[in-house]
Amino acid sequence: MALDSQAAGLADLTGAGVLAEIGDDRTRFANDRALKAYAGSGPVTRASGKSIAITHRRINNDRLAAAG
C-alpha cells in the first residue's frame, strides 16, 4: 500500500493529515481494507443464519474517516 503524493484523491494537505494519523509504519495494515477498518469508514457485515446486515461503524477516527 503506497501512500504518497501519487495516491488518487489525496491532496498535499490531506495526504499529510493521513500520514500523521497512521504514522510512518505502513506495515501495521495488511491491506487497504485494514486501514479503512482502522479509520472506521469500512462497512460492518454481521451474518447469522440466513440474515445478513450491513451497517456503519459507530466508533471511528474522525480525521481519517473524513479523508476518505
C-alpha positions in Angstrom: 0.0 0.0 0.0 1.7 3.2 -1.1 0.6 6.4 0.5 2.3 9.3 -1.2 1.6 12.2 -3.5 0.7 9.7 -6.2 -2.3 8.4 -4.3 -5.5 9.2 -6.2 -7.7 11.7 -4.4 -5.1 12.9 -1.8 -4.0 16.5 -2.0 -0.9 17.6 -0.2 -2.6 18.7 3.0 -5.0 15.7 3.1 -2.1 13.3 2.5 -0.1 14.9 5.2 -3.0 14.5 7.6 -3.5 10.9 6.7 0.2 10.2 7.2 0.2 11.9 10.5 -2.7 9.8 11.7 -1.5 6.4 10.6 2.2 7.1 11.2 5.1 6.1 9.1 4.9 2.3 9.7 2.6 1.3 6.8 3.2 -2.4 7.6 0.7 -2.1 10.5 -2.1 -2.5 8.0 -2.1 -5.7 5.9 -4.1 -4.1 3.1 -6.4 -1.2 2.2 -9.4 -2.8 4.0 -7.5 -2.9 7.2 -6.8 0.8 7.0 -10.4 1.5 6.3 -11.4 -0.5 9.3 -9.0 1.4 11.5 -10.4 4.7 10.2 -13.9 3.4 10.8 -15.1 4.1 7.3 -15.4 0.5 6.2 -18.8 -1.3 6.5 -19.6 -3.8 9.2 -21.2 -7.0 8.0 -23.0 -9.2 10.5 -24.4 -12.6 9.4 -26.4 -15.1 11.3 -28.0 -18.0 9.5 -29.9 -16.5 6.6 -29.8 -13.0 7.8 -27.2 -10.5 6.7 -27.0 -6.9 8.0 -24.6 -4.3 6.7 -24.2 -1.3 8.9 -21.7 1.5 9.6 -19.2 1.7 12.4 -20.2 3.8 15.3 -16.7 4.4 16.6 -14.2 5.8 14.2 -11.2 8.0 13.8 -12.9 11.2 12.6 -9.9 12.7 10.9 -9.2 9.5 8.9 -12.8 8.9 8.0 -13.2 12.5 6.7 -10.2 12.0 4.5 -11.8 9.2 2.6 
